[in-house]
Every structure is written in C-alpha cells, then in structure tokens.
Amino acid sequence: MTLLQRSTERLDIDLLVLPDANLILIASVIEPLRGANRISGSELYRWRLLTPDGASIPTTSNIAVPAQGAFKATTEDTPLFVLASYNWRRSATPALKMQLSQAARYRTVIAGIESGTWLLAEASLLDGLPATVHWEDYEDFALAYPQVRAVKDRFVIDGKRLTTSGSLPTVDLMLEVIRQRQGYSLALEVSRLFRYEQPSFHADEPLSAAAAGLRMHDPRVAQAVRLMEEHIEQPLILTRLARRVGISARHLQDLFQQSIGAPPHVHYLALRLNAARRKVIETAASFADIAAATGFNSASAFARSYRASFSESPSETRRRLRRRITSSEMRA
C-alpha cells in the first residue's frame, strides 16, 4: 500500500526502534495514527514495533518498550520507519546496514526518523537525495555524507525516502501522511490533539480551538480562523472575511498558503465538515438540520461534500459506528 496516496484501506507500518530512542519520538509516529483511528472510528492505521534482536528496547527515559518481533530483511513491502535518537552508531552494525539495504529492494517507503536518517545514510539509501536531520547534527551530517543533499527542513519527502529532523517535525510528517491519505479535514482534527498555542493573558482573547492545532505566525490568519469558527452556520465569503481582517482577499489567500499550507476556502470547509461530522456522530439530529447548522444550502450538498471528504456518506458513518457500538456491547 502506497504511503502517500488517497485511500480508505488500512495501512500497516513497521517501526524499527533502536536503543536509546526517546519515548516522545516513538509517540510522534504512533499517536497521530492512533488519533486518526479514534477520530475516524475506523482502523485506518496499524503499526508493529520491531527491534534489531526482537528484545524490548531501553529508552532514554529508562522505560523499556516491548517489541513485537525482530527486524529481518524480507520481501515485505510494508513501509518501514527507522527510529533513533542517541548512540545510533552502536546499532549501525554491518549486519543491520545490510538488512536495511536488502529491505529497500521491497519496501514501498523507508523513513529515517530523527537520527534514523544517519542509519539510512550509512546504508547508502540516501545517496543523491535530499534529507534532513536534527539541527544540532546538520553540519556533521553534511560533512560525513557529501553524497547526500543535506537540507535544513522539518521533514523531507522524496520518492521512497522520508526523513525528519526531530520529534515535533515527525508529528508534522505524520499529519501530512494523514492529509494525503484521508484528506485535510481529518488531518486538521488530528492536529488539534497534539498542538498547543500559548493563550493570551487577556480574558477577551480566548484560544481558538482550530488555531490550537496550527502554527500561525501571522495574527491576521489566526483572526481569520477565529472568524471562521464563529460563522460556521452562515459562512462568510472570502472578500468579507478579508475585509474583517483588514487586508485584501488575495493577500489573505497568500497568508493562509504561507502559514498553514492551504487556501482559506479549504480550511473553512474543513472546519464546517468537522463540525458536521461531530454532530453526525454525537447527536441524533437529521442530516437536513446538520446541513443547515454548518452552512450548507441543502442536505444533498452537505452529503456530497461529506462523502468527498470522508469517503462515506453521513448515514454510512452512523450505521458503521452504531454497528461498532453494538458489537462492543455484545462482547461486554
């Protein structure tokens, strides 16, 4: 299964975790996937933790992480993420490098997560490709591997190779995976589980729920998002939204693209659809009422947008989750 392709099928991922990895690094890969599963109500992702010898891995927090098996060079095409933090050289044995080289013949994607980038470079899996690494290691990495095009970026996607520069950039990468596979709306909802924006100390400036999941360096973008949240039922047209912020519509579009990587109308629609999806799941309201409450002209227009975003109709969502609840109650 291709990692960065629109799909509703479950994606399995193997995580090769090396000794002295940070717990937060492991969580930065797993937790966004877990969040996507929980929010969607479907098992979109499944992961397996592997270690070089199949034994539990000691982490920098002195908490051992149990493994589900030993990493072996097989003909599996499951995406492989190599996670490492400190002391990665101890694990870079000739045997492991050979296994990685052999695995690269079959794996659809191999990702170097933080110091995992060094392992991929050692195994000659990044030759001629751009790759990123933790900012503290950038100069040393660039000198050690001149055949790799070292770049200063949060994460890099280049064909079958992915690299990240740390734990939080890895969260960004996983959100990008979710965005490309399931769409902007789900990625936005998942991002809100893991990001925190320092709130204002002024009582009349509350933290925006949507802004909390995004890095908004420009206050005009944050203000526009707050206005979007306040006008879900009767959406503001772009020109009026821009006027309320005090800039032109074209300028607002540019700021959104620079700040969050999506134009205003895409973000606005995602906010409305996520609000609608919560109503579909959490209430018994009719779809016509939900459509009206989230700014759609009709139930049919709402259903079309909902299906385009979530790959199922509102009624299918309710039926699927109802069956899941019923089966859970029967097992209990």
Residue frames as qw, qx, qy, qz and C-alpha x, y, z in Angstrom:
[[0.000, 0.888, 0.460, 0.000, 0.00, 0.00, 0.00],
 [0.398, 0.494, -0.025, 0.773, 1.40, 3.39, -1.03],
 [0.346, -0.387, -0.512, 0.684, 2.01, 5.65, 1.95],
 [0.033, 0.427, 0.072, -0.901, 1.13, 8.96, 0.30],
 [0.171, -0.135, -0.707, -0.672, -1.89, 8.08, -1.80],
 [0.544, -0.138, 0.149, -0.814, -5.57, 8.77, -1.15],
 [0.484, -0.031, -0.867, -0.116, -7.08, 5.60, 0.32],
 [0.649, -0.456, 0.134, -0.594, -9.60, 4.31, 2.83],
 [0.904, -0.007, -0.424, 0.051, -7.83, 0.97, 3.19],
 [0.683, -0.711, 0.123, 0.111, -5.90, 0.16, 6.33],
 [0.500, 0.713, -0.428, 0.243, -2.19, 0.93, 6.15],
 [0.881, -0.419, -0.055, 0.214, 0.29, -1.22, 8.09],
 [0.239, 0.856, -0.363, 0.281, 3.60, 0.36, 9.13],
 [0.873, -0.188, -0.285, 0.349, 6.69, -1.27, 10.63],
 [0.136, -0.937, 0.235, -0.221, 8.69, 0.74, 13.16],
 [0.822, 0.087, -0.358, 0.434, 12.29, -0.32, 13.66],
 [0.342, -0.910, 0.078, -0.221, 13.16, 1.24, 17.04],
 [0.662, 0.349, -0.479, 0.459, 16.82, 1.40, 18.08],
 [0.605, -0.478, -0.464, 0.436, 18.14, 1.51, 21.66],
 [0.293, -0.384, -0.177, 0.857, 18.19, 4.88, 23.45],
 [0.009, -0.486, -0.502, -0.716, 15.34, 6.29, 21.39],
 [0.172, -0.041, 0.370, -0.912, 13.19, 8.94, 23.05],
 [0.217, 0.427, 0.846, -0.234, 9.69, 7.98, 24.11],
 [0.299, 0.688, 0.177, -0.637, 8.39, 11.19, 22.55],
 [0.156, 0.433, -0.657, -0.598, 9.98, 10.19, 19.23],
 [0.036, 0.149, 0.982, 0.113, 8.14, 6.87, 19.24],
 [0.185, 0.604, 0.638, -0.441, 4.92, 8.62, 20.24],
 [0.173, 0.579, -0.171, -0.778, 5.37, 11.22, 17.50],
 [0.201, 0.131, -0.819, -0.522, 4.90, 8.44, 14.92],
 [0.125, -0.280, -0.952, 0.029, 2.24, 6.38, 16.67],
 [0.064, 0.468, 0.583, -0.661, -0.02, 8.93, 18.35],
 [0.331, 0.355, -0.207, -0.850, -1.14, 10.82, 15.22],
 [0.361, 0.024, -0.843, -0.397, -2.06, 7.45, 13.67],
 [0.140, -0.332, -0.867, 0.345, -3.92, 6.43, 16.83],
 [0.168, 0.428, 0.272, -0.845, -5.69, 9.78, 16.78],
 [0.367, 0.213, -0.519, -0.742, -6.74, 9.28, 13.17],
 [0.300, -0.158, -0.936, -0.100, -8.15, 5.86, 14.05],
 [0.058, -0.407, -0.712, 0.569, -10.09, 7.22, 17.03],
 [0.227, 0.412, 0.048, -0.881, -11.50, 10.28, 15.28],
 [0.402, 0.184, -0.621, -0.647, -12.48, 8.36, 12.15],
 [0.777, -0.082, 0.402, -0.477, -13.92, 5.43, 14.08],
 [0.926, 0.355, -0.114, -0.061, -12.00, 3.11, 11.72],
 [0.725, -0.444, 0.366, 0.378, -8.72, 1.24, 11.86],
 [0.520, 0.845, -0.109, -0.068, -7.04, 3.30, 9.18],
 [0.312, 0.693, -0.611, 0.222, -3.57, 2.51, 10.52],
 [0.925, -0.380, 0.017, 0.005, -1.89, -0.40, 12.27],
 [0.216, 0.799, -0.533, 0.178, 1.72, -0.43, 13.42],
 [0.961, -0.178, -0.163, 0.137, 4.24, -3.02, 14.57],
 [0.193, -0.889, 0.413, -0.051, 7.28, -2.28, 16.74],
 [0.945, 0.181, -0.163, 0.219, 10.42, -4.15, 15.75],
 [0.349, -0.846, 0.387, 0.115, 13.91, -4.11, 17.24],
 [0.340, 0.624, -0.684, -0.163, 17.22, -5.42, 15.89],
 [0.160, 0.200, -0.959, 0.124, 17.02, -8.57, 18.02],
 [0.515, -0.407, -0.656, -0.374, 13.34, -8.73, 19.00],
 [0.439, -0.348, -0.619, 0.550, 14.05, -7.77, 22.62],
 [0.124, -0.923, -0.352, 0.097, 12.49, -4.84, 24.44],
 [0.480, 0.539, -0.038, 0.692, 14.20, -1.55, 23.70],
 [0.407, -0.559, -0.363, 0.625, 15.59, 0.64, 26.51],
 [0.209, 0.843, 0.259, 0.422, 14.65, 4.29, 26.02],
 [0.293, 0.418, -0.311, 0.802, 16.27, 7.45, 27.34],
 [0.502, -0.524, 0.091, -0.682, 13.51, 7.60, 29.97],
 [0.066, -0.259, 0.918, -0.294, 14.56, 4.22, 31.39],
 [0.719, 0.203, 0.411, -0.522, 11.22, 2.82, 30.25],
 [0.250, -0.151, 0.874, 0.389, 11.58, -0.29, 28.14],
 [0.622, 0.342, -0.086, -0.699, 9.37, -0.53, 25.06],
 [0.693, -0.012, 0.721, -0.013, 8.28, -4.09, 24.22],
 [0.194, 0.384, -0.629, -0.647, 8.89, -5.30, 20.69],
 [0.836, 0.217, 0.238, -0.443, 6.57, -7.38, 18.55],
 [0.942, 0.243, 0.160, 0.167, 9.41, -9.07, 16.75],
 [0.508, -0.465, 0.360, 0.629, 12.91, -8.81, 15.34],
 [0.428, 0.764, -0.155, -0.458, 13.63, -6.82, 12.21],
 [0.652, -0.073, 0.675, 0.337, 14.53, -9.05, 9.30],
 [0.188, 0.438, -0.448, -0.756, 15.18, -8.37, 5.64],
 [0.498, 0.307, 0.809, -0.050, 12.17, -9.99, 4.00],
 [0.157, 0.248, 0.605, 0.740, 10.23, -9.34, 0.81],
 [0.021, -0.735, -0.608, 0.299, 7.53, -7.40, 2.68],
 [0.274, 0.486, 0.261, 0.788, 6.54, -4.12, 1.05],
 [0.361, -0.827, -0.420, 0.099, 5.17, -2.55, 4.25],
 [0.161, 0.855, -0.180, 0.460, 6.53, 0.99, 4.85],
 [0.774, -0.248, -0.362, 0.456, 9.47, 0.92, 7.27],
 [0.104, -0.927, 0.100, -0.345, 10.23, 3.74, 9.72],
 [0.735, 0.038, -0.426, 0.527, 13.69, 3.67, 11.34],
 [0.339, -0.894, -0.067, -0.285, 13.60, 5.49, 14.70],
 [0.745, -0.081, -0.311, 0.584, 16.77, 6.51, 16.54],
 [0.202, -0.973, -0.056, -0.095, 17.78, 9.27, 18.95],
 [0.213, -0.832, 0.511, -0.027, 21.08, 8.81, 20.78],
 [0.439, -0.428, 0.786, 0.080, 24.01, 6.42, 20.36],
 [0.829, 0.432, 0.046, -0.351, 22.77, 5.28, 16.95],
 [0.369, 0.646, -0.662, -0.086, 26.30, 4.22, 15.95],
 [0.371, -0.287, 0.847, -0.250, 26.17, 1.32, 18.39],
 [0.722, 0.307, 0.542, -0.301, 23.32, -0.13, 16.34],
 [0.557, 0.723, -0.233, -0.336, 24.85, 0.59, 12.94],
 [0.621, -0.313, 0.696, 0.178, 26.40, -2.83, 12.59],
 [0.110, 0.292, -0.726, -0.612, 27.33, -4.23, 9.18],
 [0.067, 0.280, 0.957, 0.045, 24.55, -6.79, 9.63],
 [0.178, 0.681, 0.525, -0.479, 21.87, -4.14, 10.25],
 [0.157, 0.612, -0.282, -0.721, 23.07, -1.97, 7.37],
 [0.035, 0.101, -0.893, -0.438, 22.94, -4.98, 5.08],
 [0.117, 0.470, 0.858, -0.169, 19.41, -5.78, 6.27],
 [0.191, 0.712, 0.215, -0.640, 18.31, -2.22, 5.54],
 [0.116, 0.454, -0.582, -0.665, 19.83, -2.34, 2.07],
 [0.001, 0.115, 0.965, 0.237, 18.07, -5.62, 1.35],
 [0.141, 0.588, 0.694, -0.391, 14.76, -4.36, 2.75],
 [0.139, 0.590, -0.082, -0.791, 14.96, -1.29, 0.50],
 [0.020, 0.081, -0.813, -0.576, 14.52, -3.53, -2.53],
 [0.168, -0.416, -0.873, -0.193, 10.97, -4.35, -1.48],
 [0.106, -0.587, -0.540, 0.593, 9.71, -1.72, 0.97],
 [0.264, 0.788, 0.441, 0.339, 7.48, 0.87, -0.67],
 [0.027, -0.893, 0.128, -0.431, 8.87, 3.54, 1.66],
 [0.719, -0.236, -0.405, 0.513, 11.73, 3.75, 4.16],
 [0.118, -0.914, -0.048, -0.384, 11.76, 6.70, 6.56],
 [0.559, 0.072, -0.480, 0.672, 14.61, 7.94, 8.73],
 [0.379, -0.841, -0.303, -0.240, 13.10, 9.42, 11.87],
 [0.351, -0.905, 0.240, 0.025, 15.46, 11.89, 13.59],
 [0.241, -0.640, 0.703, 0.196, 18.79, 10.01, 13.95],
 [0.787, 0.232, 0.572, 0.000, 17.30, 7.27, 11.80],
 [0.505, 0.849, -0.103, -0.119, 18.45, 9.48, 8.92],
 [0.122, -0.716, 0.684, 0.073, 22.05, 8.61, 9.84],
 [0.646, -0.068, 0.760, -0.026, 21.24, 4.90, 9.60],
 [0.708, 0.625, 0.320, -0.075, 19.78, 5.32, 6.12],
 [0.276, 0.890, -0.354, -0.079, 22.82, 7.30, 5.02],
 [0.381, -0.526, 0.760, 0.023, 25.14, 4.64, 6.45],
 [0.668, 0.175, 0.724, 0.007, 23.26, 2.03, 4.42],
 [0.137, -0.158, 0.546, 0.811, 23.66, 4.20, 1.27],
 [0.166, 0.572, 0.801, 0.060, 19.90, 4.61, 0.99],
 [0.056, 0.895, 0.258, -0.361, 20.00, 8.41, 0.67],
 [0.463, -0.226, 0.423, 0.746, 22.71, 8.82, -1.98],
 [0.113, 0.203, 0.517, 0.824, 21.84, 11.65, -4.36],
 [0.258, -0.679, -0.631, -0.271, 18.68, 12.50, -2.41],
 [0.125, -0.583, 0.227, -0.770, 17.72, 15.44, -0.18],
 [0.654, -0.389, -0.634, 0.137, 17.47, 14.55, 3.51],
 [0.211, -0.758, 0.185, -0.589, 17.10, 16.34, 6.80],
 [0.659, -0.133, -0.628, 0.392, 18.46, 15.61, 10.25],
 [0.424, -0.797, -0.343, 0.261, 18.29, 17.17, 13.71],
 [0.222, 0.949, -0.061, 0.217, 19.57, 20.77, 13.55],
 [0.499, -0.761, 0.409, 0.069, 22.36, 20.03, 16.07],
 [0.744, -0.133, 0.590, 0.284, 23.71, 17.35, 13.74],
 [0.608, 0.767, 0.148, -0.138, 23.32, 19.18, 10.43],
 [0.170, 0.850, -0.485, -0.115, 26.95, 20.26, 9.90],
 [0.410, -0.391, 0.824, 0.019, 28.38, 16.90, 10.98],
 [0.724, 0.337, 0.593, -0.103, 25.90, 15.03, 8.79],
 [0.534, 0.830, -0.034, -0.155, 26.63, 17.18, 5.73],
 [0.019, 0.753, -0.653, -0.079, 30.37, 16.60, 6.15],
 [0.525, -0.214, 0.821, -0.067, 30.03, 12.87, 6.78],
 [0.552, 0.372, 0.738, 0.110, 27.79, 12.20, 3.77],
 [0.046, 0.466, -0.259, -0.845, 28.62, 14.59, 0.90],
 [0.040, -0.099, -0.851, -0.513, 26.74, 12.24, -1.44],
 [0.084, -0.655, -0.745, 0.097, 23.50, 13.15, 0.39],
 [0.066, 0.520, 0.149, 0.838, 21.94, 16.57, -0.19],
 [0.294, -0.416, -0.657, 0.556, 21.51, 17.71, 3.42],
 [0.090, -0.577, -0.287, -0.760, 18.77, 20.32, 3.84],
 [0.012, -0.066, -0.605, 0.793, 17.54, 22.31, 6.80],
 [0.508, -0.230, -0.376, -0.740, 13.87, 21.41, 6.89],
 [0.621, -0.279, 0.473, -0.560, 11.38, 19.89, 9.31],
 [0.742, 0.036, 0.670, 0.006, 10.81, 16.85, 7.12],
 [0.219, 0.488, -0.577, -0.617, 11.62, 15.78, 3.58],
 [0.793, 0.253, 0.527, -0.171, 9.62, 13.54, 1.28],
 [0.254, 0.620, -0.560, -0.487, 11.46, 12.37, -1.82],
 [0.627, 0.197, -0.684, -0.316, 10.02, 9.37, -3.59],
 [0.831, -0.252, -0.495, -0.040, 10.53, 6.29, -1.45],
 [0.544, -0.038, -0.478, 0.689, 12.62, 8.09, 1.17],
 [0.306, -0.857, -0.207, -0.360, 11.33, 10.21, 4.04],
 [0.547, 0.013, -0.478, 0.687, 13.42, 11.92, 6.72],
 [0.317, -0.879, -0.271, -0.230, 12.59, 14.09, 9.74],
 [0.326, 0.557, -0.392, 0.655, 14.63, 16.45, 11.91],
 [0.055, -0.191, 0.668, -0.717, 13.11, 15.66, 15.32],
 [0.091, 0.317, 0.899, -0.287, 10.06, 14.65, 17.32],
 [0.308, 0.618, 0.346, -0.636, 7.70, 17.54, 16.56],
 [0.309, 0.477, -0.512, -0.645, 8.67, 17.59, 12.87],
 [0.035, -0.011, -0.989, -0.145, 7.81, 13.88, 12.86],
 [0.264, 0.519, 0.668, -0.464, 4.30, 14.79, 14.04],
 [0.324, 0.622, -0.149, -0.697, 4.16, 17.17, 11.07],
 [0.162, 0.276, -0.848, -0.422, 5.18, 14.35, 8.74],
 [0.089, 0.249, 0.958, -0.114, 2.51, 12.01, 10.12],
 [0.310, 0.616, 0.380, -0.616, -0.12, 14.75, 9.73],
 [0.294, 0.529, -0.467, -0.644, 0.99, 15.11, 6.10],
 [0.035, 0.033, -0.982, -0.181, 0.58, 11.35, 5.63],
 [0.194, 0.480, 0.774, -0.365, -2.95, 11.56, 7.04],
 [0.289, 0.632, 0.022, -0.719, -3.72, 14.61, 4.89],
 [0.259, 0.395, -0.678, -0.563, -2.65, 12.89, 1.70],
 [0.086, -0.078, -0.990, -0.077, -4.39, 9.61, 2.53],
 [0.049, -0.563, -0.805, 0.180, -7.61, 10.79, 4.20],
 [0.101, 0.765, 0.368, 0.519, -7.81, 14.49, 3.39],
 [0.144, 0.449, -0.261, 0.842, -7.37, 17.88, 5.00],
 [0.586, -0.557, -0.089, -0.581, -10.38, 17.64, 7.32],
 [0.913, -0.336, -0.221, 0.076, -9.14, 14.59, 9.24],
 [0.642, 0.198, -0.264, 0.692, -5.57, 15.91, 9.37],
 [0.105, -0.571, 0.104, -0.808, -6.88, 19.17, 10.86],
 [0.762, -0.528, -0.098, -0.361, -8.84, 17.31, 13.55],
 [0.904, -0.131, -0.237, 0.330, -5.85, 15.14, 14.42],
 [0.423, 0.434, -0.222, 0.763, -3.53, 18.16, 14.58],
 [0.364, -0.663, 0.054, -0.652, -5.69, 19.70, 17.29],
 [0.896, -0.403, -0.185, -0.012, -4.92, 16.74, 19.55],
 [0.844, -0.096, -0.075, 0.522, -1.19, 17.44, 19.57],
 [0.359, 0.416, -0.010, 0.835, -0.61, 21.15, 19.27],
 [0.330, -0.751, -0.449, 0.353, -0.84, 23.91, 21.84],
 [0.282, 0.624, 0.089, 0.723, -0.82, 27.64, 21.18],
 [0.288, -0.174, -0.506, 0.794, 0.14, 29.90, 24.06],
 [0.048, -0.787, -0.598, -0.148, -3.12, 31.61, 25.06],
 [0.090, 0.612, -0.061, 0.783, -3.42, 35.33, 25.57],
 [0.251, -0.190, -0.686, 0.657, -3.49, 36.60, 29.12],
 [0.300, 0.023, 0.036, -0.953, -6.40, 38.82, 28.17],
 [0.413, 0.225, 0.810, -0.351, -9.78, 37.32, 29.03],
 [0.573, 0.623, 0.176, -0.502, -11.35, 38.74, 25.87],
 [0.444, 0.602, -0.590, -0.302, -8.90, 36.88, 23.62],
 [0.856, -0.189, 0.445, -0.184, -9.70, 33.18, 24.02],
 [0.246, -0.350, 0.825, 0.369, -7.61, 30.45, 22.45],
 [0.681, 0.327, -0.257, -0.602, -9.06, 29.40, 19.12],
 [0.846, -0.101, 0.510, -0.117, -9.81, 25.68, 19.01],
 [0.836, 0.524, 0.109, 0.120, -8.84, 25.45, 15.37],
 [0.255, 0.864, -0.369, 0.229, -5.79, 27.66, 15.73],
 [0.621, -0.600, 0.489, -0.123, -4.52, 25.45, 18.54],
 [0.893, 0.039, 0.423, 0.148, -3.63, 22.79, 16.01],
 [0.647, 0.648, 0.138, 0.376, -1.67, 25.05, 13.69],
 [0.503, -0.356, -0.014, 0.787, 1.45, 27.19, 13.71],
 [0.242, 0.855, 0.372, 0.269, 0.06, 30.59, 12.81],
 [0.526, -0.161, -0.090, 0.830, 2.88, 33.12, 12.75],
 [0.013, -0.258, -0.219, -0.941, 0.65, 35.85, 11.35],
 [0.163, 0.261, 0.664, -0.681, -2.07, 37.17, 13.71],
 [0.484, 0.273, -0.167, -0.815, -4.28, 38.00, 10.72],
 [0.496, 0.054, -0.822, -0.274, -4.50, 34.31, 9.84],
 [0.163, -0.184, -0.856, 0.455, -5.39, 33.47, 13.44],
 [0.291, 0.289, 0.287, -0.866, -8.03, 36.20, 13.41],
 [0.529, 0.189, -0.489, -0.667, -9.49, 34.88, 10.16],
 [0.398, -0.050, -0.916, 0.005, -9.68, 31.37, 11.60],
 [0.037, 0.249, 0.686, -0.682, -11.48, 32.66, 14.70],
 [0.440, 0.284, -0.032, -0.852, -13.99, 34.41, 12.44],
 [0.500, 0.101, -0.763, -0.398, -14.48, 31.18, 10.51],
 [0.235, -0.145, -0.907, 0.318, -15.19, 29.33, 13.76],
 [0.164, 0.320, 0.468, -0.807, -17.68, 31.98, 14.81],
 [0.558, 0.417, -0.089, -0.712, -19.52, 31.80, 11.48],
 [0.215, -0.077, 0.960, 0.163, -19.99, 28.09, 10.84],
 [0.383, 0.523, 0.723, -0.238, -23.76, 28.27, 10.34],
 [0.427, 0.880, 0.198, -0.062, -23.59, 31.27, 7.99],
 [0.738, -0.111, 0.200, 0.635, -20.15, 31.21, 6.36],
 [0.035, 0.849, -0.073, -0.522, -18.53, 34.49, 5.39],
 [0.771, 0.605, 0.067, 0.185, -17.49, 34.93, 1.77],
 [0.759, -0.024, -0.052, 0.649, -13.76, 35.44, 1.24],
 [0.218, 0.559, 0.064, 0.798, -13.97, 39.16, 0.44],
 [0.487, -0.753, -0.094, -0.433, -15.98, 39.88, 3.58],
 [0.874, -0.396, -0.110, 0.259, -13.68, 37.72, 5.70],
 [0.628, 0.191, -0.018, 0.755, -10.63, 39.56, 4.35],
 [0.049, -0.694, -0.096, -0.712, -12.30, 42.93, 4.95],
 [0.695, -0.691, -0.127, -0.156, -12.98, 41.99, 8.58],
 [0.838, -0.252, -0.017, 0.483, -9.29, 41.14, 8.97],
 [0.077, -0.909, 0.076, 0.403, -8.25, 44.37, 7.25],
 [0.247, -0.413, 0.672, 0.563, -6.50, 43.05, 4.15],
 [0.564, 0.340, -0.386, -0.645, -7.36, 42.12, 0.57],
 [0.950, 0.020, 0.178, -0.256, -8.76, 38.71, -0.35],
 [0.775, 0.510, -0.333, 0.166, -5.65, 37.96, -2.42],
 [0.066, 0.624, -0.612, 0.481, -3.37, 38.86, 0.47],
 [0.703, -0.309, 0.455, -0.452, -5.37, 36.64, 2.85],
 [0.965, 0.238, -0.054, -0.096, -5.08, 33.75, 0.42],
 [0.548, 0.591, -0.487, 0.337, -1.31, 34.20, 0.27],
 [0.249, -0.556, 0.585, -0.536, -1.02, 34.38, 4.07],
 [0.888, -0.130, 0.272, -0.347, -3.02, 31.17, 4.51],
 [0.896, 0.380, -0.217, 0.073, -0.88, 29.34, 2.00],
 [0.326, 0.614, -0.547, 0.467, 2.32, 30.51, 3.69],
 [0.383, -0.474, 0.531, -0.589, 1.09, 29.84, 7.23],
 [0.697, -0.097, 0.621, -0.345, -0.82, 26.57, 7.05],
 [0.158, -0.211, 0.863, 0.431, -0.28, 25.31, 3.52],
 [0.164, 0.494, 0.840, 0.154, -3.92, 25.52, 2.43],
 [0.040, -0.347, -0.240, -0.906, -6.12, 28.27, 0.97],
 [0.301, -0.075, 0.449, -0.838, -8.86, 29.84, 3.15],
 [0.739, 0.020, -0.186, -0.648, -11.76, 28.06, 1.44],
 [0.687, 0.091, -0.720, 0.033, -10.19, 24.63, 2.03],
 [0.183, 0.068, -0.715, 0.671, -9.61, 25.38, 5.72],
 [0.445, -0.029, 0.201, -0.872, -13.10, 26.86, 6.14],
 [0.782, 0.029, -0.422, -0.458, -14.77, 23.86, 4.53],
 [0.549, 0.086, -0.783, 0.279, -12.73, 21.50, 6.73],
 [0.090, -0.074, 0.567, -0.815, -13.88, 23.36, 9.86],
 [0.635, 0.024, 0.005, -0.772, -17.53, 23.10, 8.77],
 [0.777, 0.095, -0.575, -0.238, -17.29, 19.44, 7.79],
 [0.367, 0.107, -0.793, 0.474, -15.56, 18.53, 11.04],
 [0.317, -0.029, 0.428, -0.846, -18.28, 20.33, 12.99],
 [0.750, 0.081, -0.234, -0.613, -20.87, 18.48, 10.93],
 [0.643, 0.145, -0.752, 0.028, -19.17, 15.13, 11.47],
 [0.050, 0.091, -0.743, 0.661, -19.22, 15.62, 15.22],
 [0.561, 0.061, 0.211, -0.799, -22.97, 16.23, 15.01],
 [0.751, 0.163, -0.524, -0.367, -23.42, 13.11, 12.86],
 [0.522, 0.119, -0.797, 0.279, -21.57, 11.02, 15.44],
 [0.136, -0.020, -0.669, 0.731, -22.64, 12.63, 18.70],
 [0.412, 0.202, 0.306, -0.834, -26.28, 13.60, 18.04],
 [0.395, 0.348, 0.848, 0.066, -29.42, 12.17, 16.51],
 [0.250, 0.633, 0.029, -0.732, -30.11, 15.36, 14.52],
 [0.758, 0.543, 0.361, 0.005, -31.41, 14.97, 10.99],
 [0.618, 0.018, 0.322, 0.716, -28.96, 15.48, 8.16],
 [0.148, 0.763, 0.350, 0.522, -31.01, 18.44, 6.94],
 [0.418, -0.905, -0.082, -0.013, -30.64, 20.11, 10.35],
 [0.713, -0.408, 0.229, 0.522, -26.92, 19.35, 10.43],
 [0.504, 0.409, 0.374, 0.663, -26.53, 20.78, 6.93],
 [0.058, -0.891, -0.241, -0.380, -28.29, 23.99, 7.98],
 [0.587, -0.798, 0.021, 0.136, -26.23, 24.26, 11.17],
 [0.650, -0.368, 0.363, 0.558, -22.94, 24.01, 9.29],
 [0.072, 0.660, -0.212, -0.717, -23.65, 26.36, 6.40],
 [0.192, 0.024, 0.848, 0.494, -24.74, 24.03, 3.58],
 [0.381, 0.066, -0.198, -0.901, -27.60, 25.04, 1.29],
 [0.845, -0.035, -0.199, -0.495, -29.18, 21.60, 1.32],
 [0.804, -0.341, 0.480, -0.089, -28.85, 18.10, 2.74],
 [0.897, 0.385, 0.150, 0.160, -27.75, 16.86, -0.68],
 [0.350, 0.823, -0.300, 0.331, -24.98, 19.46, -0.98],
 [0.470, -0.666, 0.514, -0.267, -23.86, 18.54, 2.53],
 [0.930, -0.057, 0.362, -0.031, -23.87, 14.82, 1.70],
 [0.762, 0.602, -0.059, 0.231, -21.75, 15.38, -1.43],
 [0.102, 0.811, -0.439, 0.374, -19.12, 17.41, 0.44],
 [0.686, -0.492, 0.470, -0.256, -19.15, 14.95, 3.34],
 [0.961, 0.139, 0.230, 0.067, -18.56, 11.96, 1.08],
 [0.589, 0.722, -0.196, 0.304, -15.81, 13.77, -0.85],
 [0.097, -0.763, 0.497, -0.402, -14.00, 14.49, 2.42],
 [0.531, -0.396, 0.667, -0.341, -14.63, 11.33, 4.46],
 [0.256, 0.233, -0.877, -0.334, -15.16, 8.73, 1.70],
 [0.111, -0.369, -0.921, 0.058, -18.56, 7.72, 3.09],
 [0.233, -0.605, -0.353, -0.675, -21.99, 9.30, 3.46],
 [0.279, -0.415, 0.449, -0.740, -23.29, 10.69, 6.79],
 [0.877, -0.162, 0.027, -0.451, -25.73, 7.77, 7.04],
 [0.857, 0.215, -0.439, 0.166, -22.90, 5.27, 6.42],
 [0.173, 0.451, -0.577, 0.659, -20.90, 6.89, 9.24],
 [0.572, -0.322, 0.329, -0.679, -23.82, 6.49, 11.64],
 [0.955, 0.011, -0.156, -0.254, -24.51, 2.90, 10.62],
 [0.693, 0.353, -0.535, 0.330, -20.85, 1.90, 10.86],
 [0.024, 0.396, -0.586, 0.707, -20.38, 3.41, 14.31],
 [0.736, -0.238, 0.158, -0.614, -23.71, 2.03, 15.51],
 [0.937, 0.102, -0.330, -0.054, -22.61, -1.48, 14.49],
 [0.462, 0.397, -0.588, 0.532, -19.30, -0.95, 16.26],
 [0.322, -0.381, 0.448, -0.742, -21.03, 0.11, 19.49],
 [0.882, -0.105, -0.026, -0.458, -23.46, -2.80, 19.30],
 [0.852, 0.206, -0.458, 0.146, -20.69, -5.35, 18.79],
 [0.202, 0.420, -0.593, 0.657, -18.73, -3.86, 21.72],
 [0.576, -0.302, 0.312, -0.692, -21.77, -4.13, 23.97],
 [0.945, 0.021, -0.210, -0.250, -22.29, -7.75, 22.91],
 [0.655, 0.312, -0.574, 0.380, -18.67, -8.62, 23.75],
 [0.104, -0.404, 0.524, -0.743, -19.06, -6.96, 27.15]]
